[in-house]
Amino acid sequence: MKKGFMKGLMATVGAVATACSSMAVGHSPAQHQDPHPDRAAQRVERKNIVFIIVDDLRFDGMGFLQPDIRTPAIDRLARGGTYLPNTYVTSSLCSPSRATILTGMTARNHGIVDNNDSSEEGLTFFPSYLQQVGYQTAFIGKWHMGAETDAPRPGFNKWISFKGQGSYYPDPEARPGRETNFNIDGEVVPQRGYITDEMTDYAMNWLENERDPNQPFMLYLSHKAVHSDPLPPPRYKDQYKDTTFKIPASAANTPENYEGKPMWVYNQRNTWHGLDFLYNSNMTMQEYLRYYYSTLSAVDDSVARIMAYLEANNLEKDTLVVFTSDNGFLIGDHGLIDKRNAYQPSVRVPMLVYEPGTIPAGAVNRGRIRNLDFAPTFLSVAGADIPAQFEGRDAWPLLSGKIDEAEWKPDDFIYEYYWEWSFPMTPGTFSILRGDYKYIQYYGVYDIEELYDLAQDPLEMNNLIDDPVHLHKVIELRQALFDQLEDNHGRHVIPYTKRHSRGSVRRMKGGTGAAPFPADWYVEPNRIDRLDDILPDSRAKQDAQKRGEPLVEYPVLGTGRNRVPEAVEN
């Protein structure tokens, strides 16, 4: 391990080694009254919902998919429930993704487009609709969207959160304004232990002591883990010290791996979000994953505690448990780390659903769903009406097995990422997945597009964008992507937030340099097909190129037809 990173870990671990396992929760606000006492008969039939969301967990980062990873409680969800490997997020970034889950809207409509303090004004979070049909609701954990405040939000009977990313461990030496505190129903309470354990203690206290047992409940448990820089609890600090994790083959800096890739991908290799300069450190991904997965073990303990409570109180068959992540995570895929881009490890997230007797056990359901579909599905489960502004679909028929994956006709998966000044190397990115074909285009950058056939090329190594055979698919998907990126006011707009600094632009001295431009971009001057590149792609244009002819002749100024005539006839 690198000395600076390990030193920081040991200092914080030593300070709280006993606190995190024995913390007692004592904050108990007044009980909230049921706003719909006349619905008691209906409430008996309504399912409870436990929604567990982690941060930055890779789609395959669980023990039942990788034997080197130890997640027995999460694996139990997979054995007793259904795993959905084709679950996607419409924006792979913390704040936009969380806003989509909570509002049932895409980033272009809810307006929270990056992590830089967008406004929540005018938004309604789906737990408000659950309250209207008699649910008690609790939010516990990381909010990280909208205004930089940890104040309680509408829609929750119980509120426990913190500002920004929070801290894995309390910091007794924090300067004023940076203290590690929780906001508990509007009251400032100091953080006392390891954050995953402490959040789970609060969740258990609400389940056991604070909620009304005669009402259905919705627990929204939002973990900080395993976001960077991941720090495990003391009990797991050496868990993977001898483990060597598998790194994707595309992590290697070879010409073959970068053939057909946009220039920005190679250029990002030596940046904050690149494998060669991982978070501007000299830590290897192998070292990072040892922290990452040992930090996940505390989440697994949290899942175990919640499941034990449901089982002990005969609530398993009446409670839908959902486990997922706010976005995916690259561990060197294409030389990249973290998220933001439209590649599969960034946009795919883990997804497990569990409810014995209702959700098929031990099943793998390949039906494609999006985080956009979570809110309408939860309201459907609760018997609540789905409001008009929700853009996703009710996936309950798919999850419950009422229809199989072959009958489920998923909407196109539309992806949107708006360029963020704080991490400027990832360009604005728009993508569409229709069937097995994924098309990606970039906004405001001098680079190429991408097209992949995921059935034949799941690792996205063979860019088909210039393959003449797929011209029709490129034209089709470009149009479909544009049409579906229209917002609910009929506009195609690029939102952005206020810049406060130059952003993370550092590159490691002596590290990877810049990418070369594509070879076919280099041409001789004065060609008469100069205009062809900006004319719409078509079969006629493609045929002209095959013949070595221009679709439209556009000679250089002063030559051919593009010159001043000797005289003009009147």
ROFI-704433 format. One record per residue (C-alpha): x, y, z negated; residue number from 1; residue in three letters. Coordinates in nm, 2 decimals. Each point is the difference from the previous one (the first is absolute). Last residue first. Example, Ala and Ser with C-alpha at 12.3 -4.5 7.8 and 13.67 -1.06 7.14 Angstrom:
R|X|Y|Z|k|r
R|1.37|-0.11|-0.71|2|SER
R|-0.14|-0.34|-0.07|1|ALA
//
This chain:
R|X|Y|Z|k|r
R|-2.78|4.10|6.77|570|ASN
R|0.29|-0.24|0.05|569|GLU
R|0.27|0.02|-0.26|568|VAL
R|0.36|0.02|0.11|567|ALA
R|0.34|-0.16|-0.06|566|GLU
R|-0.16|-0.22|-0.27|565|PRO
R|0.11|0.02|-0.36|564|VAL
R|0.10|-0.34|-0.13|563|ARG
R|-0.15|-0.31|-0.15|562|ASN
R|-0.10|-0.17|0.33|561|ARG
R|0.36|-0.13|0.04|560|GLY
R|0.25|0.20|-0.21|559|THR
R|0.00|0.32|-0.20|558|GLY
R|-0.13|-0.15|-0.32|557|LEU
R|0.08|-0.37|-0.01|556|VAL
R|-0.23|-0.22|0.19|555|PRO
R|-0.33|-0.13|-0.15|554|TYR
R|-0.12|-0.30|0.20|553|GLU
R|-0.29|-0.17|-0.18|552|VAL
R|-0.02|-0.37|-0.05|551|LEU
R|0.38|-0.01|0.08|550|PRO
R|0.14|-0.29|0.20|549|GLU
R|0.24|-0.28|-0.10|548|GLY
R|-0.26|-0.25|0.12|547|ARG
R|-0.03|-0.14|-0.36|546|LYS
R|-0.04|0.36|-0.12|545|GLN
R|-0.29|0.05|0.24|544|ALA
R|-0.17|-0.32|-0.12|543|ASP
R|0.02|0.12|-0.36|542|GLN
R|-0.15|0.34|0.09|541|LYS
R|-0.28|-0.17|0.19|540|ALA
R|-0.06|-0.24|-0.30|539|ARG
R|-0.04|0.30|-0.23|538|SER
R|0.19|0.19|-0.26|537|ASP
R|-0.12|0.36|-0.02|536|PRO
R|0.25|0.26|0.15|535|LEU
R|0.27|0.12|-0.24|534|ILE
R|0.27|-0.23|0.12|533|ASP
R|-0.09|0.05|0.37|532|ASP
R|0.08|0.37|0.01|531|LEU
R|0.37|-0.04|0.08|530|ARG
R|-0.07|-0.25|0.29|529|ASP
R|0.19|0.22|0.24|528|ILE
R|0.32|-0.06|-0.18|527|ARG
R|0.22|0.31|-0.04|526|ASN
R|0.23|-0.14|-0.27|525|PRO
R|0.13|-0.36|-0.04|524|GLU
R|-0.17|-0.21|-0.27|523|VAL
R|0.06|-0.10|-0.36|522|TYR
R|-0.33|-0.09|-0.17|521|TRP
R|0.04|-0.35|0.12|520|ASP
R|0.29|-0.06|-0.24|519|ALA
R|-0.20|0.08|-0.31|518|PRO
R|0.16|0.28|-0.20|517|PHE
R|0.28|-0.11|-0.23|516|PRO
R|-0.06|-0.04|-0.37|515|ALA
R|0.17|0.22|-0.26|514|ALA
R|0.28|-0.11|-0.23|513|GLY
R|0.01|-0.28|-0.26|512|THR
R|0.21|0.09|-0.30|511|GLY
R|0.33|0.18|-0.04|510|GLY
R|-0.15|0.25|-0.24|509|LYS
R|-0.35|-0.12|-0.10|508|MET
R|-0.28|0.21|0.14|507|ARG
R|-0.21|0.26|-0.19|506|ARG
R|-0.32|0.14|0.14|505|VAL
R|-0.23|-0.03|-0.30|504|SER
R|-0.21|0.31|0.03|503|GLY
R|0.10|0.35|0.11|502|ARG
R|-0.20|0.16|-0.28|501|SER
R|-0.35|0.10|-0.11|500|HIS
R|-0.20|-0.06|0.32|499|ARG
R|-0.37|0.05|-0.03|498|LYS
R|-0.23|-0.28|0.12|497|THR
R|-0.09|-0.13|0.35|496|TYR
R|-0.31|-0.09|0.20|495|PRO
R|0.02|-0.10|0.36|494|ILE
R|-0.33|0.05|0.17|493|VAL
R|-0.22|-0.19|0.25|492|HIS
R|-0.34|0.13|-0.07|491|ARG
R|-0.36|-0.14|0.02|490|GLY
R|-0.09|0.13|-0.35|489|HIS
R|0.02|-0.35|-0.15|488|ASN
R|0.35|-0.04|0.12|487|ASP
R|0.10|-0.13|0.35|486|GLU
R|0.28|-0.26|-0.04|485|LEU
R|-0.24|-0.26|0.15|484|GLN
R|-0.01|0.16|0.34|483|ASP
R|0.38|0.05|0.02|482|PHE
R|0.07|-0.36|-0.11|481|LEU
R|-0.25|-0.14|0.26|480|ALA
R|0.15|0.20|0.28|479|GLN
R|0.36|-0.10|-0.08|478|ARG
R|-0.12|-0.36|-0.05|477|LEU
R|-0.16|-0.03|0.35|476|GLU
R|0.29|0.16|0.18|475|ILE
R|0.26|-0.22|-0.18|474|VAL
R|-0.21|-0.31|0.06|473|LYS
R|-0.03|0.08|0.38|472|HIS
R|0.38|0.05|0.02|471|LEU
R|0.07|-0.34|-0.16|470|HIS
R|0.13|-0.18|0.30|469|VAL
R|0.22|0.30|0.09|468|PRO
R|0.21|-0.05|-0.32|467|ASP
R|0.10|0.34|-0.11|466|ASP
R|-0.18|0.00|-0.34|465|ILE
R|0.07|-0.37|-0.06|464|LEU
R|0.22|0.04|-0.30|463|ASN
R|0.14|-0.34|-0.10|462|ASN
R|0.10|-0.02|-0.37|461|MET
R|-0.33|0.06|-0.17|460|GLU
R|0.04|-0.28|-0.26|459|LEU
R|-0.33|-0.16|0.10|458|PRO
R|0.11|-0.03|0.37|457|ASP
R|-0.22|-0.25|0.18|456|GLN
R|-0.33|0.06|-0.18|455|ALA
R|0.12|0.35|-0.10|454|LEU
R|0.02|0.12|0.36|453|ASP
R|0.18|0.32|-0.05|452|TYR
R|-0.01|0.35|0.16|451|LEU
R|0.23|0.29|-0.09|450|GLU
R|0.04|0.36|0.10|449|GLU
R|0.33|0.18|0.07|448|ILE
R|0.17|0.30|-0.15|447|ASP
R|0.03|0.38|-0.01|446|TYR
R|-0.21|0.06|-0.31|445|VAL
R|-0.30|0.21|-0.07|444|GLY
R|-0.25|-0.29|-0.04|443|TYR
R|0.08|-0.36|0.04|442|TYR
R|-0.19|-0.28|0.18|441|GLN
R|-0.06|-0.36|-0.10|440|ILE
R|-0.20|-0.27|0.18|439|TYR
R|-0.07|-0.33|-0.17|438|LYS
R|-0.15|-0.29|0.20|437|TYR
R|-0.13|-0.31|-0.17|436|ASP
R|-0.37|0.10|-0.01|435|GLY
R|0.00|0.38|0.00|434|ARG
R|0.27|0.15|-0.22|433|LEU
R|0.03|0.38|0.04|432|ILE
R|0.28|0.23|-0.11|431|SER
R|0.07|0.36|-0.08|430|PHE
R|0.33|0.12|-0.15|429|THR
R|0.13|0.34|-0.09|428|GLY
R|0.38|-0.05|-0.01|427|PRO
R|0.19|-0.17|-0.28|426|THR
R|0.33|0.19|-0.05|425|MET
R|-0.17|0.30|-0.17|424|PRO
R|-0.03|-0.14|-0.36|423|PHE
R|-0.10|0.31|-0.19|422|SER
R|-0.14|0.17|0.32|421|TRP
R|-0.26|-0.27|0.04|420|GLU
R|-0.12|-0.10|0.35|419|TRP
R|-0.36|-0.12|0.00|418|TYR
R|-0.05|-0.38|-0.01|417|TYR
R|-0.31|-0.14|0.17|416|GLU
R|-0.09|-0.36|0.07|415|TYR
R|-0.31|-0.12|0.18|414|ILE
R|-0.09|-0.37|-0.04|413|PHE
R|-0.27|-0.07|0.26|412|ASP
R|-0.31|-0.13|-0.17|411|ASP
R|-0.01|-0.36|-0.10|410|PRO
R|-0.24|-0.25|0.14|409|LYS
R|-0.05|-0.25|-0.27|408|TRP
R|-0.16|-0.31|0.15|407|GLU
R|0.34|-0.18|0.04|406|ALA
R|0.10|0.10|-0.35|405|GLU
R|-0.30|-0.18|-0.15|404|ASP
R|-0.33|0.15|-0.10|403|ILE
R|-0.16|-0.05|-0.34|402|LYS
R|0.36|-0.08|-0.12|401|GLY
R|-0.02|0.25|-0.29|400|SER
R|0.28|0.21|0.13|399|LEU
R|-0.14|0.02|0.36|398|LEU
R|-0.36|0.08|-0.11|397|PRO
R|0.14|0.25|-0.25|396|TRP
R|0.20|0.19|0.26|395|ALA
R|-0.24|0.31|0.00|394|ASP
R|0.15|0.22|0.27|393|ARG
R|0.21|0.31|0.00|392|GLY
R|-0.08|0.37|0.08|391|GLU
R|-0.19|0.10|-0.32|390|PHE
R|-0.15|0.34|0.06|389|GLN
R|-0.36|-0.14|0.02|388|ALA
R|-0.01|-0.14|-0.35|387|PRO
R|-0.02|-0.37|-0.06|386|ILE
R|-0.30|-0.08|-0.23|385|ASP
R|0.09|-0.19|-0.32|384|ALA
R|-0.06|-0.37|-0.06|383|GLY
R|0.33|-0.03|-0.19|382|ALA
R|0.15|-0.24|0.25|381|VAL
R|-0.10|0.24|0.28|380|SER
R|0.15|0.29|-0.18|379|LEU
R|0.33|-0.19|-0.03|378|PHE
R|-0.01|-0.09|0.37|377|THR
R|-0.06|0.36|0.10|376|PRO
R|0.30|0.11|-0.21|375|ALA
R|0.24|-0.27|0.12|374|PHE
R|-0.05|0.04|0.38|373|ASP
R|0.23|0.29|0.05|372|LEU
R|0.27|-0.21|-0.17|371|ASN
R|-0.03|-0.20|0.32|370|ARG
R|-0.12|-0.35|0.10|369|ILE
R|0.11|-0.26|0.25|368|ARG
R|-0.15|-0.35|-0.03|367|GLY
R|0.28|-0.24|-0.06|366|ARG
R|-0.16|-0.17|-0.31|365|ASN
R|0.23|-0.23|-0.18|364|VAL
R|-0.19|-0.21|-0.25|363|ALA
R|0.10|-0.15|-0.34|362|GLY
R|-0.35|0.06|-0.14|361|ALA
R|-0.28|0.16|0.21|360|PRO
R|-0.14|0.31|-0.18|359|ILE
R|-0.33|-0.06|-0.16|358|THR
R|0.03|-0.29|-0.24|357|GLY
R|0.31|0.14|-0.16|356|PRO
R|0.06|0.36|0.08|355|GLU
R|0.34|0.10|0.13|354|TYR
R|0.12|0.22|0.28|353|VAL
R|0.37|0.03|0.10|352|LEU
R|0.15|0.26|0.23|351|MET
R|0.37|0.07|0.06|350|PRO
R|0.06|0.30|0.23|349|VAL
R|0.07|0.04|0.37|348|ARG
R|0.08|0.36|0.13|347|VAL
R|0.37|0.02|-0.08|346|SER
R|0.09|-0.37|0.06|345|PRO
R|-0.19|0.02|0.33|344|GLN
R|0.17|0.30|0.15|343|TYR
R|-0.20|0.32|0.01|342|ALA
R|0.24|0.22|-0.20|341|ASN
R|-0.05|0.16|-0.35|340|ARG
R|0.16|-0.29|-0.21|339|LYS
R|0.32|-0.07|-0.20|338|ASP
R|0.31|-0.13|0.18|337|ILE
R|0.11|0.00|0.36|336|LEU
R|0.28|-0.18|0.20|335|GLY
R|-0.26|-0.16|0.23|334|HIS
R|-0.14|-0.18|-0.31|333|ASP
R|0.24|0.08|-0.28|332|GLY
R|-0.23|-0.06|-0.30|331|ILE
R|-0.31|0.17|0.14|330|LEU
R|-0.29|0.06|-0.24|329|PHE
R|-0.37|0.00|0.03|328|GLY
R|-0.26|0.25|-0.12|327|ASN
R|-0.24|0.06|-0.29|326|ASP
R|0.03|-0.36|-0.12|325|SER
R|-0.25|-0.28|-0.06|324|THR
R|-0.17|-0.22|-0.26|323|PHE
R|-0.38|-0.02|-0.01|322|VAL
R|-0.20|-0.17|-0.28|321|VAL
R|-0.37|-0.04|0.04|320|LEU
R|-0.16|-0.07|-0.34|319|THR
R|-0.31|-0.21|-0.08|318|ASP
R|0.16|-0.34|0.03|317|LYS
R|0.30|0.10|-0.20|316|GLU
R|-0.20|0.17|-0.28|315|LEU
R|-0.02|-0.28|-0.25|314|ASN
R|0.17|0.21|-0.27|313|ASN
R|0.31|-0.22|-0.03|312|ALA
R|0.03|-0.02|0.38|311|GLU
R|-0.03|0.37|0.06|310|LEU
R|0.25|0.07|-0.28|309|TYR
R|0.25|-0.25|0.14|308|ALA
R|-0.03|0.15|0.34|307|MET
R|0.08|0.34|-0.14|306|ILE
R|0.30|-0.12|-0.19|305|ARG
R|0.13|-0.20|0.30|304|ALA
R|-0.03|0.30|0.23|303|VAL
R|0.21|0.21|-0.24|302|SER
R|0.26|-0.27|-0.02|301|ASP
R|0.02|0.00|0.38|300|ASP
R|0.04|0.37|-0.01|299|VAL
R|0.30|-0.05|-0.24|298|ALA
R|0.14|-0.25|0.25|297|SER
R|-0.02|0.27|0.27|296|LEU
R|0.29|0.19|-0.17|295|THR
R|0.21|-0.32|0.04|294|SER
R|-0.09|0.00|0.37|293|TYR
R|0.12|0.36|0.07|292|TYR
R|0.30|-0.01|-0.23|291|TYR
R|0.14|-0.31|0.18|290|ARG
R|-0.12|0.14|0.33|289|LEU
R|0.22|0.31|-0.04|288|TYR
R|0.32|-0.21|-0.04|287|GLU
R|-0.08|-0.19|0.33|286|GLN
R|-0.09|0.33|0.16|285|MET
R|0.35|0.12|-0.06|284|THR
R|0.07|0.30|-0.23|283|MET
R|0.22|0.26|0.15|282|ASN
R|-0.25|0.28|-0.07|281|SER
R|-0.19|0.26|0.20|280|ASN
R|-0.33|-0.18|-0.06|279|TYR
R|0.15|-0.29|0.20|278|LEU
R|0.29|0.15|0.21|277|PHE
R|0.06|-0.29|0.24|276|ASP
R|-0.35|-0.15|-0.03|275|LEU
R|-0.17|0.32|0.10|274|GLY
R|-0.27|0.20|-0.18|273|HIS
R|0.24|0.25|-0.17|272|TRP
R|0.20|0.01|0.33|271|THR
R|0.25|-0.20|0.20|270|ASN
R|-0.24|-0.24|0.16|269|ARG
R|-0.23|0.28|0.09|268|GLN
R|0.19|0.08|0.32|267|ASN
R|-0.06|-0.36|0.13|266|TYR
R|-0.37|0.03|-0.05|265|VAL
R|-0.01|0.36|0.13|264|TRP
R|0.14|-0.12|0.33|263|MET
R|-0.30|-0.21|0.08|262|PRO
R|0.05|-0.37|0.03|261|LYS
R|0.04|-0.18|0.33|260|GLY
R|0.32|-0.17|-0.09|259|GLU
R|0.07|0.08|-0.36|258|TYR
R|0.03|-0.36|-0.13|257|ASN
R|0.19|-0.11|0.30|256|GLU
R|0.25|0.28|-0.03|255|PRO
R|0.09|-0.12|-0.35|254|THR
R|-0.03|0.17|-0.34|253|ASN
R|-0.14|-0.29|-0.19|252|ALA
R|-0.33|0.06|-0.18|251|ALA
R|-0.19|-0.17|0.28|250|SER
R|0.08|-0.33|-0.16|249|ALA
R|-0.21|0.08|-0.30|248|PRO
R|0.16|-0.03|-0.34|247|ILE
R|-0.05|-0.32|-0.21|246|LYS
R|0.06|0.04|-0.37|245|PHE
R|0.30|-0.12|-0.18|244|THR
R|-0.08|-0.08|-0.36|243|THR
R|0.27|-0.02|-0.27|242|ASP
R|-0.10|0.32|-0.19|241|LYS
R|-0.37|-0.06|0.07|240|TYR
R|-0.14|0.00|-0.35|239|GLN
R|0.27|0.21|-0.16|238|ASP
R|-0.21|0.30|-0.09|237|LYS
R|-0.31|-0.20|-0.06|236|TYR
R|-0.06|0.02|-0.37|235|ARG
R|0.14|0.35|-0.01|234|PRO
R|-0.28|0.13|0.22|233|PRO
R|0.09|0.05|0.37|232|PRO
R|0.11|0.32|0.16|231|LEU
R|-0.11|0.08|0.36|230|PRO
R|0.15|0.32|0.15|229|ASP
R|-0.22|0.00|0.19|228|SER
R|-0.35|-0.12|-0.02|227|HIS
R|-0.07|-0.35|-0.13|226|VAL
R|-0.18|0.08|-0.22|225|ALA
R|-0.20|0.32|-0.07|224|LYS
R|-0.31|-0.22|-0.06|223|HIS
R|-0.35|0.11|0.08|222|SER
R|-0.26|-0.19|-0.20|221|LEU
R|-0.35|0.09|0.12|220|TYR
R|-0.24|-0.18|-0.24|219|LEU
R|-0.36|-0.01|0.12|218|MET
R|-0.26|-0.10|-0.26|217|PHE
R|-0.35|-0.15|-0.02|216|PRO
R|-0.19|0.13|-0.30|215|GLN
R|-0.11|-0.20|-0.31|214|ASN
R|0.36|-0.03|-0.13|213|PRO
R|0.03|0.38|-0.04|212|ASP
R|0.36|0.08|0.05|211|ARG
R|0.24|0.11|-0.28|210|GLU
R|0.11|-0.31|-0.19|209|ASN
R|0.11|-0.30|0.21|208|GLU
R|0.00|0.13|0.35|207|LEU
R|0.12|0.35|-0.10|206|TRP
R|0.27|-0.14|-0.23|205|ASN
R|0.11|-0.24|0.28|204|MET
R|0.05|0.28|0.24|203|ALA
R|0.19|0.21|-0.25|202|TYR
R|0.23|-0.29|-0.08|201|ASP
R|0.04|-0.06|0.38|200|THR
R|0.11|0.36|0.05|199|MET
R|0.25|-0.05|-0.29|198|GLU
R|0.14|-0.32|0.15|197|ASP
R|0.05|0.16|0.34|196|THR
R|0.14|0.32|-0.14|195|ILE
R|0.26|-0.14|-0.24|194|TYR
R|-0.06|0.17|-0.34|193|GLY
R|-0.11|0.31|-0.19|192|ARG
R|-0.14|0.25|0.26|191|GLN
R|-0.11|0.30|-0.19|190|PRO
R|-0.38|0.08|-0.01|189|VAL
R|-0.14|0.32|0.15|188|VAL
R|-0.38|0.00|-0.03|187|GLU
R|-0.23|0.05|0.30|186|GLY
R|-0.15|-0.35|0.00|185|ASP
R|0.35|-0.14|-0.06|184|ILE
R|0.26|0.20|0.18|183|ASN
R|0.32|-0.19|-0.04|182|PHE
R|0.34|0.15|-0.08|181|ASN
R|0.36|-0.04|0.11|180|THR
R|0.12|0.36|-0.05|179|GLU
R|0.11|0.20|0.30|178|ARG
R|-0.16|0.34|-0.09|177|GLY
R|0.26|0.06|-0.27|176|PRO
R|0.32|-0.20|0.06|175|ARG
R|-0.01|-0.37|-0.04|174|ALA
R|0.23|-0.14|-0.28|173|GLU
R|-0.25|-0.24|-0.15|172|PRO
R|-0.06|-0.16|0.35|171|ASP
R|-0.26|-0.27|-0.02|170|PRO
R|0.07|-0.29|0.24|169|TYR
R|-0.13|-0.09|0.34|168|TYR
R|-0.08|0.36|0.07|167|SER
R|-0.29|0.17|0.17|166|GLY
R|-0.03|0.04|0.38|165|GLN
R|-0.19|0.33|-0.01|164|GLY
R|-0.16|0.10|-0.33|163|LYS
R|-0.15|-0.27|-0.22|162|PHE
R|-0.32|-0.20|-0.04|161|SER
R|-0.26|-0.14|-0.23|160|ILE
R|-0.36|0.08|0.07|159|TRP
R|-0.31|-0.18|-0.13|158|LYS
R|-0.35|0.07|0.12|157|ASN
R|0.13|0.06|0.35|156|PHE
R|-0.18|0.15|0.30|155|GLY
R|0.13|0.36|-0.03|154|PRO
R|0.38|0.04|-0.06|153|ARG
R|0.17|0.03|-0.33|152|PRO
R|0.30|0.24|0.00|151|ALA
R|0.34|-0.14|0.10|150|ASP
R|0.07|0.30|0.22|149|THR
R|0.21|0.05|0.31|148|GLU
R|-0.30|0.06|0.23|147|ALA
R|-0.09|-0.27|0.24|146|GLY
R|0.14|-0.35|-0.04|145|MET
R|0.22|-0.18|-0.24|144|HIS
R|-0.25|-0.19|-0.21|143|TRP
R|0.22|-0.25|-0.18|142|LYS
R|-0.15|-0.18|-0.29|141|GLY
R|-0.33|-0.08|-0.16|140|ILE
R|-0.33|0.10|0.16|139|PHE
R|-0.31|-0.13|-0.18|138|ALA
R|-0.36|-0.04|0.11|137|THR
R|-0.32|-0.09|-0.17|136|GLN
R|-0.25|-0.11|0.26|135|TYR
R|-0.37|0.09|0.00|134|GLY
R|-0.10|0.06|0.36|133|VAL
R|0.11|0.37|0.00|132|GLN
R|0.33|-0.10|-0.17|131|GLN
R|0.09|-0.21|0.30|130|LEU
R|-0.06|0.29|0.23|129|TYR
R|0.25|0.21|-0.21|128|SER
R|0.24|-0.29|0.03|127|PRO
R|0.02|0.07|0.37|126|PHE
R|0.19|0.33|-0.03|125|PHE
R|-0.17|0.31|0.13|124|THR
R|0.22|0.26|0.18|123|LEU
R|-0.10|0.37|0.03|122|GLY
R|0.33|0.13|-0.14|121|GLU
R|0.27|-0.26|-0.03|120|GLU
R|0.27|0.24|0.12|119|SER
R|0.34|-0.11|0.13|118|SER
R|0.29|-0.01|-0.24|117|ASP
R|0.29|-0.11|0.21|116|ASN
R|-0.03|-0.38|0.02|115|ASN
R|-0.13|0.01|0.36|114|ASP
R|-0.33|0.03|0.19|113|VAL
R|-0.26|0.05|-0.26|112|ILE
R|-0.26|0.15|0.23|111|GLY
R|-0.29|-0.24|-0.06|110|HIS
R|-0.08|0.01|0.37|109|ASN
R|0.33|-0.04|0.18|108|ARG
R|0.11|-0.22|-0.28|107|ALA
R|-0.27|-0.25|0.06|106|THR
R|-0.31|-0.03|-0.23|105|MET
R|-0.13|-0.26|-0.25|104|GLY
R|0.07|0.26|-0.27|103|THR
R|0.19|-0.20|-0.26|102|LEU
R|0.18|-0.23|0.23|101|ILE
R|0.08|0.27|0.26|100|THR
R|0.13|0.23|-0.27|99|ALA
R|0.23|-0.27|-0.13|98|ARG
R|0.13|-0.05|0.35|97|SER
R|0.06|0.37|0.06|96|PRO
R|0.17|0.05|-0.34|95|SER
R|0.23|-0.30|0.01|94|CYS
R|0.11|-0.03|0.37|93|LEU
R|-0.08|-0.26|0.26|92|SER
R|-0.30|0.16|0.15|91|SER
R|-0.28|-0.22|0.14|90|THR
R|0.10|-0.28|-0.23|89|VAL
R|-0.02|-0.36|0.12|88|TYR
R|-0.12|-0.34|-0.12|87|THR
R|0.08|-0.29|0.24|86|ASN
R|0.14|-0.25|-0.25|85|PRO
R|-0.33|-0.04|-0.19|84|LEU
R|0.05|-0.24|-0.29|83|TYR
R|-0.31|-0.15|-0.15|82|THR
R|-0.07|-0.12|-0.35|81|GLY
R|0.09|-0.27|-0.26|80|GLY
R|0.34|-0.08|0.14|79|ARG
R|0.08|0.35|0.12|78|ALA
R|-0.11|0.15|-0.33|77|LEU
R|0.22|-0.25|-0.18|76|ARG
R|0.29|0.11|0.21|75|ASP
R|-0.05|0.35|-0.14|74|ILE
R|0.02|-0.15|-0.35|73|ALA
R|0.31|-0.21|0.08|72|PRO
R|0.20|0.27|0.16|71|THR
R|0.36|-0.13|0.03|70|ARG
R|0.17|0.09|0.33|69|ILE
R|0.26|-0.24|0.14|68|ASP
R|-0.28|-0.22|0.13|67|PRO
R|-0.13|0.27|0.25|66|GLN
R|-0.36|-0.01|0.11|65|LEU
R|-0.16|-0.15|-0.32|64|PHE
R|0.25|0.21|-0.20|63|GLY
R|-0.11|0.34|0.13|62|MET
R|0.17|0.27|0.21|61|GLY
R|-0.14|-0.09|0.34|60|ASP
R|-0.19|0.32|0.06|59|PHE
R|0.27|0.21|-0.16|58|ARG
R|-0.10|0.18|-0.32|57|LEU
R|0.04|0.38|0.02|56|ASP
R|-0.23|0.09|-0.29|55|ASP
R|-0.23|-0.25|-0.18|54|VAL
R|-0.38|0.00|0.01|53|ILE
R|-0.22|-0.21|-0.23|52|ILE
R|-0.38|0.04|0.06|51|PHE
R|-0.21|-0.18|-0.26|50|VAL
R|-0.37|0.00|0.10|49|ILE
R|-0.29|-0.12|-0.21|48|ASN
R|-0.28|-0.15|0.21|47|LYS
R|-0.36|0.12|-0.03|46|ARG
R|-0.27|-0.25|-0.10|45|GLU
R|-0.04|0.12|-0.36|44|VAL
R|0.01|0.36|0.12|43|ARG
R|-0.33|-0.03|0.19|42|GLN
R|-0.19|-0.09|-0.31|41|ALA
R|0.15|0.29|-0.19|40|ALA
R|-0.08|0.26|0.27|39|ARG
R|-0.23|0.22|-0.21|38|ASP
R|0.30|0.11|-0.21|37|PRO
R|0.15|0.19|0.30|36|HIS
R|0.25|0.26|-0.13|35|PRO
R|0.14|-0.25|-0.24|34|ASP
R|0.16|0.20|-0.29|33|GLN
R|0.37|0.04|-0.03|32|HIS
R|0.17|-0.13|-0.31|31|GLN
R|0.21|0.25|-0.20|30|ALA
R|0.37|-0.01|0.05|29|PRO
R|0.22|-0.27|-0.14|28|SER
R|0.38|0.07|-0.02|27|HIS
R|0.16|-0.26|-0.22|26|GLY
R|0.19|-0.24|0.23|25|VAL
R|0.26|-0.21|-0.18|24|ALA
R|0.34|-0.04|0.16|23|MET
R|0.17|-0.33|-0.08|22|SER
R|0.16|-0.11|0.32|21|SER
R|0.12|0.33|0.14|20|CYS
R|0.14|0.13|-0.33|19|ALA
R|0.26|-0.27|-0.07|18|THR
R|0.25|0.06|0.28|17|ALA
R|-0.09|0.37|0.03|16|VAL
R|0.34|0.18|-0.03|15|ALA
R|0.20|-0.29|0.12|14|GLY
R|-0.18|-0.02|0.33|13|VAL
R|0.04|0.37|0.06|12|THR
R|0.37|0.00|-0.04|11|ALA
R|0.04|-0.34|0.17|10|MET
R|-0.18|0.11|0.32|9|LEU
R|0.19|0.33|0.03|8|GLY
R|0.33|-0.19|-0.04|7|LYS
R|-0.11|-0.25|0.27|6|MET
R|-0.08|0.28|0.25|5|PHE
R|0.33|0.18|-0.07|4|GLY
R|0.21|-0.32|0.00|3|LYS
R|-0.12|-0.15|0.33|2|LYS
R|-0.11|-0.36|-0.06|1|MET
//
